[in-house]
Amino acid sequence: MVKLHEECGVFGIYSENPKYLANTTYSALFGLQHRGQEACGIAVADGKSIKFTRGLGLISDVFNSDSLKNLGKGIASIGHCRYSTTGSDSEANIQPIVCSIDDGMLAVAHNGNITNAYELRKILSKSGSIFYTTMDSEVIPHLLVRELNMGFSISEAACRLMDFLKGSFSLVIMTHDTLIACRDQTGFRPLCMGKTADGYMFSSESCVIDNLGGEFIKDIKPGEVVTVNKDGVKFDESRVMRKPSICIFEHIYFARNDSVIDGVSVHEARVNAGKRLAITHPADADIVIGVPDSGIGAAIGFSKQSGIPYEMGFVKNKYVGRSFIEPTDTERKSVLNVKLNPIVPVVKDKRVVLVDDSIVRGNTCKKIITLLRNAGVKEIHMRISSPPFLYPCYFGTDIDSQENLLACKYSIDEICKLIGADSLGYLNVEDLAELVKGGNCDYCHGCFTGQYPVDVKDASHKDIFE
């Protein structure tokens, strides 16, 4: 089970009083590190200009006390941590994207995937735009600059992005004196807003607002644009049309357990998935264990529903990143060897229900089962807190083609044999609604059903710029 890719996390903060906001943004990116570990960057606006630092690697690799101090005091800052889905992992593709404009500078951080980026790039190039990266995200600042040159304000330009961009985009946009947050009209990717003592912050996940001592205000609505500057905060809902159709995998895997997205607790969603699994795919076993970290909530739910005791079956090396971040299968397997270790006294001679969030290609899943077999486990009943992947994703999750999806090639019984389990059960598609029950959102399940909330006939999930 090669883990899924989810491309990035974004953060923005505005302060009425100039201060070292880079330090706050640095802390925020630590809270979003799980969303991307290839590269990161921070930009700071001081009212006149923008300074920025970017680099390949983890937050702690790229920044130190000197580099943060060199960004100086500011009234606004944005940050980004990246996993690439469109565009390579080269230094040119690190965000925030920062560029000069007529009356200052512009910085943009993007989470999502622009499905019509190739077409927009061709149009913009014909009108004189010059591109320096292979990212879909680069069309965003070019569109903003075009709208600014037509006489629109930065807030109006951000609103007009909704008229041109297709796909998924949660954005934080910064000029020398203004911070803007906006979310695509479908709401595929999360973005929320919080209040600080002297300003506002925006984050891909609510856990960051909690960590920084902020007060959660709201989730940004699909199509909404929020502008913060010296004149205060302005909410533009002129293009808000619907409830979010959030990517269901935010609740199954991507987001941190302590986040709340569009009114739904991530932890509770995972517990609910486990409960449904216990009802639809029961097992006769001695203990339930979860694959850290995203499998634990579902394992707890399975235990609660079934009455089978939950146990901590693995120790996770906290200093090794998520295996899905590694760019090749060989590197992912190498990481797994030092990432997880079974607790032998807990699992030896036991019949085990093993709960994880997904199976993509089956490699990692097979390795985990081998680790448990070597630890003396008698039986392994694999339970997956998502349905089988059958279709590609076009909106920022790296489920790229059906030829690479195990469930497109084999039946569930065949997959069970391939990974070495005694039984295998997936969450039913109709049970996905239980995960977000009570929330203010619908959800996208296109990767399971082929039914997407928007038209994808012209969409591309490939790296179309290289």
VOTI-696210 format. One record per residue (C-alpha): x, y, z; residue number from 1; residue in three letters. Coordinates in nm, 2 decimals, always signed. Each point is the difference from the previous one (the first is absolute). Example, Ala and Ser with C-alpha at 12.3 -4.5 7.8 and 13.67 -1.06 7.14 Angstrom:
<recs>
((+1.23 -0.45 +0.78) 1 "ALA") ((+0.14 +0.34 -0.07) 2 "SER") 
</recs>
This chain:
<recs>
((+0.00 +0.00 +0.00) 1 "MET") ((+0.20 +0.30 -0.12) 2 "VAL") ((-0.15 +0.29 +0.19) 3 "LYS") ((-0.18 +0.28 -0.19) 4 "LEU") ((+0.14 +0.33 -0.08) 5 "HIS") ((-0.16 +0.32 +0.10) 6 "GLU") ((+0.18 +0.30 -0.13) 7 "GLU") ((+0.03 +0.27 +0.27) 8 "CYS") ((-0.11 +0.21 +0.29) 9 "GLY") ((-0.04 +0.38 +0.00) 10 "VAL") ((+0.00 +0.26 +0.28) 11 "PHE") ((-0.04 +0.38 +0.02) 12 "GLY") ((-0.01 +0.25 +0.29) 13 "ILE") ((-0.07 +0.37 +0.02) 14 "TYR") ((+0.10 +0.22 +0.30) 15 "SER") ((-0.10 +0.36 +0.07) 16 "GLU") ((+0.33 +0.05 +0.16) 17 "ASN") ((+0.33 -0.09 -0.17) 18 "PRO") ((+0.18 -0.30 +0.15) 19 "LYS") ((+0.21 -0.30 -0.08) 20 "TYR") ((-0.28 -0.19 -0.18) 21 "LEU") ((+0.24 -0.24 -0.16) 22 "ALA") ((+0.04 -0.17 +0.33) 23 "ASN") ((-0.38 -0.05 +0.03) 24 "THR") ((-0.01 -0.13 -0.36) 25 "THR") ((+0.29 -0.23 +0.07) 26 "TYR") ((-0.20 -0.15 +0.29) 27 "SER") ((-0.31 -0.03 -0.22) 28 "ALA") ((+0.18 -0.19 -0.27) 29 "LEU") ((+0.12 -0.25 +0.27) 30 "PHE") ((-0.37 -0.06 +0.06) 31 "GLY") ((-0.05 -0.06 -0.37) 32 "LEU") ((+0.31 -0.20 -0.07) 33 "GLN") ((-0.20 -0.32 -0.05) 34 "HIS") ((-0.15 +0.16 -0.31) 35 "ARG") ((+0.33 +0.03 -0.19) 36 "GLY") ((+0.36 -0.07 +0.07) 37 "GLN") ((+0.18 +0.07 -0.33) 38 "GLU") ((+0.04 +0.38 +0.04) 39 "ALA") ((-0.12 +0.30 +0.19) 40 "CYS") ((+0.02 +0.38 +0.00) 41 "GLY") ((-0.09 +0.31 +0.20) 42 "ILE") ((-0.07 +0.35 -0.12) 43 "ALA") ((-0.04 +0.31 +0.21) 44 "VAL") ((-0.15 +0.34 -0.10) 45 "ALA") ((+0.10 +0.31 +0.19) 46 "ASP") ((-0.24 +0.25 -0.16) 47 "GLY") ((+0.25 +0.10 -0.27) 48 "LYS") ((+0.15 -0.32 -0.14) 49 "SER") ((+0.02 -0.38 +0.04) 50 "ILE") ((+0.29 -0.21 +0.12) 51 "LYS") ((+0.00 -0.37 -0.04) 52 "PHE") ((+0.20 -0.32 +0.06) 53 "THR") ((-0.06 -0.34 -0.16) 54 "ARG") ((+0.17 -0.33 -0.02) 55 "GLY") ((-0.02 -0.37 -0.06) 56 "LEU") ((-0.06 -0.22 +0.30) 57 "GLY") ((-0.18 +0.01 +0.34) 58 "LEU") ((-0.08 +0.31 +0.18) 59 "ILE") ((+0.28 -0.06 +0.25) 60 "SER") ((+0.25 -0.05 -0.29) 61 "ASP") ((-0.08 +0.32 -0.19) 62 "VAL") ((-0.03 +0.25 +0.29) 63 "PHE") ((+0.20 +0.09 +0.30) 64 "ASN") ((-0.01 +0.29 +0.25) 65 "SER") ((+0.22 +0.22 -0.23) 66 "ASP") ((-0.20 -0.06 -0.32) 67 "SER") ((-0.33 +0.08 +0.19) 68 "LEU") ((+0.15 +0.31 +0.15) 69 "LYS") ((+0.12 +0.12 -0.34) 70 "ASN") ((-0.35 +0.01 -0.13) 71 "LEU") ((-0.06 +0.28 +0.25) 72 "GLY") ((-0.31 +0.14 +0.16) 73 "LYS") ((-0.31 +0.02 -0.21) 74 "GLY") ((-0.38 +0.05 +0.00) 75 "ILE") ((-0.07 -0.31 -0.20) 76 "ALA") ((+0.16 -0.34 -0.07) 77 "SER") ((-0.09 -0.31 -0.21) 78 "ILE") ((+0.15 -0.34 +0.01) 79 "GLY") ((-0.01 -0.32 -0.21) 80 "HIS") ((+0.11 -0.36 +0.04) 81 "CYS") ((-0.01 -0.21 -0.32) 82 "ARG") ((-0.04 -0.34 -0.15) 83 "TYR") ((+0.00 +0.03 -0.38) 84 "SER") ((-0.29 -0.15 -0.20) 85 "THR") ((+0.04 +0.23 -0.30) 86 "THR") ((+0.35 +0.12 -0.07) 87 "GLY") ((+0.33 -0.15 +0.12) 88 "SER") ((+0.16 +0.03 +0.34) 89 "ASP") ((+0.27 +0.25 -0.13) 90 "SER") ((+0.09 +0.32 +0.18) 91 "GLU") ((-0.18 +0.20 -0.27) 92 "ALA") ((-0.33 -0.15 +0.11) 93 "ASN") ((+0.02 +0.09 +0.37) 94 "ILE") ((-0.27 +0.22 +0.14) 95 "GLN") ((-0.10 +0.27 +0.09) 96 "PRO") ((+0.03 +0.13 -0.35) 97 "ILE") ((+0.13 +0.36 +0.03) 98 "VAL") ((+0.01 +0.25 -0.29) 99 "CYS") ((+0.03 +0.38 -0.06) 100 "SER") ((-0.30 +0.20 -0.11) 101 "ILE") ((-0.04 +0.36 -0.10) 102 "ASP") ((-0.06 +0.14 +0.35) 103 "ASP") ((+0.18 -0.26 +0.21) 104 "GLY") ((+0.02 -0.37 +0.04) 105 "MET") ((-0.24 -0.30 -0.01) 106 "LEU") ((+0.03 -0.34 +0.18) 107 "ALA") ((-0.22 -0.30 -0.05) 108 "VAL") ((-0.03 -0.34 +0.18) 109 "ALA") ((-0.23 -0.26 -0.15) 110 "HIS") ((-0.14 -0.34 +0.12) 111 "ASN") ((-0.18 -0.19 -0.27) 112 "GLY") ((+0.02 -0.07 -0.37) 113 "ASN") ((-0.10 +0.23 -0.29) 114 "ILE") ((-0.15 -0.24 -0.26) 115 "THR") ((-0.01 +0.26 -0.28) 116 "ASN") ((+0.35 +0.13 +0.07) 117 "ALA") ((+0.14 -0.12 -0.33) 118 "TYR") ((-0.26 +0.19 -0.20) 119 "GLU") ((+0.04 +0.32 +0.21) 120 "LEU") ((+0.38 -0.02 -0.03) 121 "ARG") ((-0.03 +0.00 -0.38) 122 "LYS") ((-0.24 +0.29 +0.00) 123 "ILE") ((+0.22 +0.20 +0.24) 124 "LEU") ((+0.32 -0.08 -0.19) 125 "SER") ((-0.15 +0.13 -0.32) 126 "LYS") ((-0.08 +0.33 +0.17) 127 "SER") ((+0.36 +0.04 +0.12) 128 "GLY") ((+0.02 -0.18 +0.33) 129 "SER") ((+0.33 -0.18 +0.07) 130 "ILE") ((+0.00 -0.31 +0.22) 131 "PHE") ((+0.29 -0.12 +0.21) 132 "TYR") ((-0.14 -0.31 +0.17) 133 "THR") ((-0.17 -0.33 -0.10) 134 "THR") ((-0.28 +0.05 +0.26) 135 "MET") ((-0.37 +0.04 -0.07) 136 "ASP") ((+0.01 +0.26 +0.28) 137 "SER") ((+0.19 +0.25 -0.21) 138 "GLU") ((-0.30 +0.10 -0.20) 139 "VAL") ((-0.15 +0.15 +0.31) 140 "ILE") ((+0.24 +0.30 +0.04) 141 "PRO") ((-0.01 +0.06 -0.37) 142 "HIS") ((-0.38 +0.02 +0.00) 143 "LEU") ((+0.01 +0.23 +0.30) 144 "LEU") ((+0.25 +0.23 -0.17) 145 "VAL") ((-0.21 +0.01 -0.31) 146 "ARG") ((-0.31 +0.10 +0.20) 147 "GLU") ((+0.20 +0.26 +0.19) 148 "LEU") ((+0.12 +0.15 -0.33) 149 "ASN") ((-0.36 +0.03 -0.11) 150 "MET") ((-0.07 +0.22 +0.30) 151 "GLY") ((-0.15 -0.24 +0.25) 152 "PHE") ((+0.11 +0.01 +0.36) 153 "SER") ((+0.19 -0.30 +0.14) 154 "ILE") ((-0.32 -0.11 +0.18) 155 "SER") ((-0.20 +0.03 -0.32) 156 "GLU") ((+0.27 -0.19 -0.19) 157 "ALA") ((-0.02 -0.28 +0.25) 158 "ALA") ((-0.38 -0.02 -0.04) 159 "CYS") ((+0.04 -0.02 -0.38) 160 "ARG") ((+0.23 -0.30 +0.04) 161 "LEU") ((-0.32 -0.20 +0.05) 162 "MET") ((-0.10 +0.09 -0.36) 163 "ASP") ((+0.31 -0.14 -0.15) 164 "PHE") ((+0.14 -0.28 +0.21) 165 "LEU") ((-0.14 -0.36 +0.00) 166 "LYS") ((+0.09 -0.27 +0.24) 167 "GLY") ((+0.10 +0.04 +0.36) 168 "SER") ((+0.17 +0.30 +0.17) 169 "PHE") ((+0.02 +0.11 +0.35) 170 "SER") ((+0.22 +0.32 -0.01) 171 "LEU") ((+0.17 +0.25 +0.22) 172 "VAL") ((+0.10 +0.31 -0.20) 173 "ILE") ((+0.21 +0.29 +0.13) 174 "MET") ((+0.11 +0.34 -0.12) 175 "THR") ((+0.22 +0.24 +0.19) 176 "HIS") ((-0.29 +0.11 +0.21) 177 "ASP") ((-0.29 -0.25 -0.05) 178 "THR") ((-0.08 -0.36 +0.08) 179 "LEU") ((-0.27 -0.19 -0.19) 180 "ILE") ((-0.13 -0.36 +0.04) 181 "ALA") ((-0.24 -0.17 -0.25) 182 "CYS") ((-0.13 -0.34 -0.08) 183 "ARG") ((-0.12 -0.15 -0.32) 184 "ASP") ((-0.37 -0.01 -0.07) 185 "GLN") ((-0.02 -0.38 +0.06) 186 "THR") ((+0.20 +0.01 +0.33) 187 "GLY") ((+0.21 -0.31 -0.07) 188 "PHE") ((+0.28 +0.10 +0.23) 189 "ARG") ((-0.04 +0.14 +0.36) 190 "PRO") ((+0.07 +0.36 +0.10) 191 "LEU") ((-0.10 +0.16 +0.33) 192 "CYS") ((+0.02 +0.33 +0.18) 193 "MET") ((+0.10 +0.10 +0.35) 194 "GLY") ((+0.03 +0.31 +0.22) 195 "LYS") ((+0.32 +0.11 +0.17) 196 "THR") ((+0.05 +0.26 +0.27) 197 "ALA") ((+0.07 +0.27 -0.27) 198 "ASP") ((-0.10 -0.15 -0.33) 199 "GLY") ((-0.10 -0.31 -0.19) 200 "TYR") ((+0.14 -0.33 -0.12) 201 "MET") ((-0.09 -0.25 -0.27) 202 "PHE") ((+0.10 -0.37 -0.02) 203 "SER") ((-0.05 -0.32 -0.19) 204 "SER") ((-0.10 -0.16 +0.34) 205 "GLU") ((-0.16 +0.12 +0.32) 206 "SER") ((+0.25 -0.18 +0.22) 207 "CYS") ((+0.26 +0.28 -0.09) 208 "VAL") ((-0.23 +0.27 +0.12) 209 "ILE") ((-0.04 -0.19 +0.33) 210 "ASP") ((+0.37 -0.06 +0.03) 211 "ASN") ((+0.08 +0.37 -0.04) 212 "LEU") ((-0.26 +0.11 +0.25) 213 "GLY") ((-0.24 +0.15 -0.25) 214 "GLY") ((-0.37 +0.00 +0.01) 215 "GLU") ((-0.17 -0.20 -0.28) 216 "PHE") ((-0.25 +0.21 -0.19) 217 "ILE") ((-0.12 -0.19 -0.30) 218 "LYS") ((+0.08 -0.22 -0.30) 219 "ASP") ((+0.04 +0.21 -0.31) 220 "ILE") ((-0.30 -0.07 -0.23) 221 "LYS") ((+0.05 -0.14 -0.35) 222 "PRO") ((+0.04 +0.31 -0.22) 223 "GLY") ((+0.05 +0.24 +0.29) 224 "GLU") ((+0.28 +0.26 +0.01) 225 "VAL") ((+0.11 +0.15 +0.33) 226 "VAL") ((+0.22 +0.31 -0.01) 227 "THR") ((+0.19 +0.14 +0.30) 228 "VAL") ((+0.19 +0.33 +0.01) 229 "ASN") ((+0.02 +0.32 +0.19) 230 "LYS") ((-0.36 +0.07 -0.08) 231 "ASP") ((-0.11 -0.32 +0.18) 232 "GLY") ((-0.15 -0.32 -0.12) 233 "VAL") ((-0.23 -0.04 -0.30) 234 "LYS") ((-0.20 -0.31 -0.10) 235 "PHE") ((-0.10 -0.03 -0.37) 236 "ASP") ((-0.26 -0.28 -0.06) 237 "GLU") ((-0.11 +0.11 -0.34) 238 "SER") ((+0.12 -0.32 -0.16) 239 "ARG") ((-0.11 -0.24 +0.28) 240 "VAL") ((-0.23 -0.25 -0.16) 241 "MET") ((+0.00 -0.32 +0.21) 242 "ARG") ((+0.11 -0.20 +0.30) 243 "LYS") ((+0.35 -0.14 -0.02) 244 "PRO") ((+0.05 -0.33 -0.18) 245 "SER") ((+0.31 -0.07 +0.21) 246 "ILE") ((+0.23 -0.28 -0.11) 247 "CYS") ((-0.11 -0.28 +0.23) 248 "ILE") ((+0.36 -0.11 +0.04) 249 "PHE") ((+0.07 +0.31 +0.21) 250 "GLU") ((-0.20 -0.17 +0.27) 251 "HIS") ((+0.12 -0.35 -0.08) 252 "ILE") ((+0.37 +0.07 -0.02) 253 "TYR") ((+0.15 +0.34 -0.08) 254 "PHE") ((-0.11 +0.22 +0.28) 255 "ALA") ((+0.14 -0.01 +0.36) 256 "ARG") ((-0.22 -0.18 +0.25) 257 "ASN") ((-0.06 +0.31 +0.21) 258 "ASP") ((-0.13 +0.21 -0.29) 259 "SER") ((-0.36 +0.09 -0.07) 260 "VAL") ((-0.08 +0.04 -0.37) 261 "ILE") ((-0.33 +0.16 -0.12) 262 "ASP") ((-0.16 -0.09 +0.33) 263 "GLY") ((+0.12 -0.36 +0.02) 264 "VAL") ((+0.25 -0.13 +0.25) 265 "SER") ((+0.27 -0.19 -0.18) 266 "VAL") ((+0.04 -0.24 +0.29) 267 "HIS") ((-0.37 -0.06 +0.03) 268 "GLU") ((-0.02 -0.06 -0.38) 269 "ALA") ((+0.26 -0.27 +0.03) 270 "ARG") ((-0.16 -0.16 +0.30) 271 "VAL") ((-0.33 -0.01 -0.19) 272 "ASN") ((+0.18 -0.17 -0.29) 273 "ALA") ((+0.13 -0.27 +0.23) 274 "GLY") ((-0.35 -0.06 +0.15) 275 "LYS") ((-0.15 -0.05 -0.34) 276 "ARG") ((+0.28 -0.24 -0.09) 277 "LEU") ((-0.08 -0.21 +0.32) 278 "ALA") ((-0.36 -0.02 -0.11) 279 "ILE") ((+0.05 -0.08 -0.36) 280 "THR") ((+0.32 -0.20 +0.02) 281 "HIS") ((+0.02 -0.16 +0.35) 282 "PRO") ((+0.28 -0.23 +0.10) 283 "ALA") ((+0.07 -0.26 +0.27) 284 "ASP") ((+0.31 +0.13 +0.16) 285 "ALA") ((+0.18 +0.06 +0.33) 286 "ASP") ((+0.11 +0.36 -0.05) 287 "ILE") ((-0.03 +0.30 -0.23) 288 "VAL") ((+0.30 +0.21 -0.10) 289 "ILE") ((+0.03 +0.30 -0.24) 290 "GLY") ((+0.28 +0.10 -0.23) 291 "VAL") ((+0.13 +0.33 +0.13) 292 "PRO") ((-0.11 +0.27 -0.03) 293 "ASP") ((-0.31 +0.02 -0.21) 294 "SER") ((-0.11 -0.36 +0.06) 295 "GLY") ((-0.02 +0.04 +0.38) 296 "ILE") ((-0.33 +0.19 +0.01) 297 "GLY") ((-0.17 -0.27 -0.22) 298 "ALA") ((+0.15 -0.27 +0.21) 299 "ALA") ((-0.14 +0.16 +0.32) 300 "ILE") ((-0.34 +0.01 -0.17) 301 "GLY") ((+0.02 -0.36 -0.11) 302 "PHE") ((+0.08 -0.10 +0.36) 303 "SER") ((-0.28 +0.21 +0.15) 304 "LYS") ((-0.26 -0.15 -0.24) 305 "GLN") ((+0.13 -0.36 +0.01) 306 "SER") ((+0.10 -0.02 +0.37) 307 "GLY") ((+0.34 -0.14 -0.10) 308 "ILE") ((+0.27 +0.17 +0.21) 309 "PRO") ((+0.21 +0.27 -0.17) 310 "TYR") ((+0.37 -0.03 +0.05) 311 "GLU") ((+0.30 +0.21 -0.11) 312 "MET") ((+0.16 -0.25 -0.24) 313 "GLY") ((+0.28 +0.22 -0.15) 314 "PHE") ((+0.26 +0.24 +0.12) 315 "VAL") ((+0.05 +0.28 -0.25) 316 "LYS") ((+0.33 +0.18 -0.05) 317 "ASN") ((-0.12 +0.36 +0.03) 318 "LYS") ((+0.31 +0.13 -0.18) 319 "TYR") ((-0.08 -0.18 -0.33) 320 "VAL") ((-0.24 +0.18 -0.23) 321 "GLY") ((-0.31 -0.15 -0.16) 322 "ARG") ((+0.11 -0.27 -0.25) 323 "SER") ((-0.23 +0.14 -0.27) 324 "PHE") ((+0.22 +0.31 -0.01) 325 "ILE") ((+0.30 -0.20 -0.13) 326 "GLU") ((+0.02 +0.04 -0.38) 327 "PRO") ((+0.07 -0.37 -0.10) 328 "THR") ((-0.13 -0.34 +0.11) 329 "ASP") ((+0.35 -0.10 +0.10) 330 "THR") ((+0.04 +0.30 +0.23) 331 "GLU") ((-0.34 -0.05 +0.15) 332 "ARG") ((+0.08 -0.36 +0.09) 333 "LYS") ((+0.33 +0.11 +0.15) 334 "SER") ((-0.18 +0.25 +0.21) 335 "VAL") ((-0.26 -0.25 +0.12) 336 "LEU") ((+0.28 -0.23 +0.13) 337 "ASN") ((+0.09 +0.25 +0.27) 338 "VAL") ((-0.34 +0.17 +0.03) 339 "LYS") ((-0.21 -0.28 +0.16) 340 "LEU") ((+0.08 -0.28 +0.24) 341 "ASN") ((-0.25 -0.25 +0.14) 342 "PRO") ((-0.02 -0.03 +0.38) 343 "ILE") ((+0.06 -0.37 +0.02) 344 "VAL") ((-0.15 -0.07 +0.35) 345 "PRO") ((-0.33 +0.17 -0.12) 346 "VAL") ((-0.05 -0.19 -0.33) 347 "VAL") ((+0.18 -0.33 +0.04) 348 "LYS") ((-0.23 -0.30 -0.02) 349 "ASP") ((-0.30 +0.23 -0.05) 350 "LYS") ((-0.27 +0.01 -0.26) 351 "ARG") ((+0.02 +0.36 -0.11) 352 "VAL") ((-0.23 +0.25 -0.18) 353 "VAL") ((+0.24 +0.23 -0.18) 354 "LEU") ((-0.16 +0.34 -0.10) 355 "VAL") ((+0.14 +0.24 -0.25) 356 "ASP") ((-0.13 +0.28 -0.21) 357 "ASP") ((+0.05 -0.12 -0.36) 358 "SER") ((+0.17 -0.24 -0.24) 359 "ILE") ((+0.14 +0.16 -0.32) 360 "VAL") ((+0.26 -0.24 -0.15) 361 "ARG") ((+0.03 -0.24 +0.29) 362 "GLY") ((+0.38 +0.02 +0.06) 363 "ASN") ((+0.00 +0.16 +0.35) 364 "THR") ((-0.30 -0.20 +0.11) 365 "CYS") ((+0.17 -0.32 -0.08) 366 "LYS") ((+0.31 +0.11 +0.18) 367 "LYS") ((-0.19 +0.08 +0.32) 368 "ILE") ((-0.18 -0.34 -0.01) 369 "ILE") ((+0.34 -0.16 -0.04) 370 "THR") ((+0.13 +0.19 +0.31) 371 "LEU") ((-0.29 -0.13 +0.20) 372 "LEU") ((+0.04 -0.36 -0.12) 373 "ARG") ((+0.37 +0.01 +0.10) 374 "ASN") ((-0.12 +0.13 +0.34) 375 "ALA") ((-0.20 -0.32 +0.05) 376 "GLY") ((-0.36 +0.11 -0.09) 377 "VAL") ((-0.23 -0.29 -0.05) 378 "LYS") ((-0.26 +0.16 -0.23) 379 "GLU") ((-0.02 +0.34 -0.17) 380 "ILE") ((-0.34 +0.14 -0.10) 381 "HIS") ((+0.06 +0.31 -0.20) 382 "MET") ((-0.26 +0.28 +0.01) 383 "ARG") ((+0.02 +0.31 -0.21) 384 "ILE") ((-0.18 +0.32 +0.10) 385 "SER") ((-0.06 +0.11 -0.36) 386 "SER") ((-0.15 -0.17 -0.31) 387 "PRO") ((+0.23 -0.14 -0.27) 388 "PRO") ((+0.16 +0.25 -0.22) 389 "PHE") ((-0.13 -0.04 -0.36) 390 "LEU") ((+0.04 +0.34 -0.16) 391 "TYR") ((+0.26 +0.28 -0.02) 392 "PRO") ((-0.03 +0.32 +0.19) 393 "CYS") ((+0.04 +0.34 -0.18) 394 "TYR") ((-0.02 +0.23 +0.30) 395 "PHE") ((+0.33 -0.04 +0.19) 396 "GLY") ((+0.02 -0.36 +0.12) 397 "THR") ((+0.26 -0.20 -0.19) 398 "ASP") ((-0.22 -0.29 -0.11) 399 "ILE") ((+0.13 +0.03 -0.35) 400 "ASP") ((-0.12 -0.28 -0.22) 401 "SER") ((-0.21 -0.32 +0.01) 402 "GLN") ((+0.29 -0.21 -0.11) 403 "GLU") ((+0.18 +0.07 +0.33) 404 "ASN") ((-0.30 -0.08 +0.22) 405 "LEU") ((-0.01 -0.35 +0.14) 406 "LEU") ((-0.38 -0.01 +0.02) 407 "ALA") ((-0.02 +0.05 -0.37) 408 "CYS") ((+0.20 -0.31 -0.07) 409 "LYS") ((-0.12 -0.25 +0.27) 410 "TYR") ((-0.30 -0.10 +0.19) 411 "SER") ((-0.02 +0.05 +0.38) 412 "ILE") ((+0.08 -0.37 +0.06) 413 "ASP") ((+0.30 +0.02 -0.24) 414 "GLU") ((+0.13 +0.31 +0.18) 415 "ILE") ((-0.04 -0.18 +0.33) 416 "CYS") ((+0.23 -0.28 -0.12) 417 "LYS") ((+0.25 +0.25 -0.16) 418 "LEU") ((+0.05 +0.19 +0.33) 419 "ILE") ((+0.00 -0.32 +0.21) 420 "GLY") ((-0.30 +0.07 +0.22) 421 "ALA") ((-0.25 -0.26 +0.12) 422 "ASP") ((-0.29 +0.22 -0.08) 423 "SER") ((-0.06 +0.34 -0.15) 424 "LEU") ((-0.28 +0.25 +0.02) 425 "GLY") ((-0.04 +0.35 -0.13) 426 "TYR") ((-0.24 +0.28 +0.11) 427 "LEU") ((-0.31 +0.00 -0.22) 428 "ASN") ((-0.05 +0.30 -0.23) 429 "VAL") ((-0.35 +0.06 +0.15) 430 "GLU") ((+0.16 +0.03 +0.35) 431 "ASP") ((+0.21 +0.30 -0.10) 432 "LEU") ((-0.28 +0.23 +0.09) 433 "ALA") ((+0.03 -0.12 +0.37) 434 "GLU") ((+0.35 +0.16 +0.01) 435 "LEU") ((-0.13 +0.36 -0.05) 436 "VAL") ((-0.34 -0.04 +0.15) 437 "LYS") ((-0.11 +0.31 +0.18) 438 "GLY") ((+0.26 +0.22 -0.18) 439 "GLY") ((-0.06 +0.30 -0.22) 440 "ASN") ((+0.12 -0.18 -0.31) 441 "CYS") ((-0.05 -0.25 -0.28) 442 "ASP") ((+0.31 -0.20 -0.12) 443 "TYR") ((+0.18 -0.10 -0.31) 444 "CYS") ((+0.02 -0.38 -0.05) 445 "HIS") ((+0.12 +0.00 -0.36) 446 "GLY") ((+0.30 -0.22 +0.07) 447 "CYS") ((-0.23 -0.28 +0.12) 448 "PHE") ((-0.30 +0.04 -0.24) 449 "THR") ((+0.11 +0.20 -0.30) 450 "GLY") ((-0.27 +0.26 +0.08) 451 "GLN") ((+0.15 +0.34 +0.06) 452 "TYR") ((-0.17 +0.32 +0.12) 453 "PRO") ((+0.13 +0.19 -0.31) 454 "VAL") ((+0.06 -0.09 -0.36) 455 "ASP") ((+0.34 -0.17 -0.05) 456 "VAL") ((-0.01 -0.09 -0.37) 457 "LYS") ((+0.28 +0.25 -0.08) 458 "ASP") ((+0.18 -0.03 +0.33) 459 "ALA") ((+0.36 -0.12 +0.02) 460 "SER") ((+0.17 -0.16 +0.31) 461 "HIS") ((+0.33 -0.04 -0.18) 462 "LYS") ((+0.31 +0.22 +0.02) 463 "ASP") ((-0.10 +0.18 -0.32) 464 "ILE") ((+0.27 +0.27 +0.01) 465 "PHE") ((+0.31 -0.22 -0.03) 466 "GLU") 
</recs>
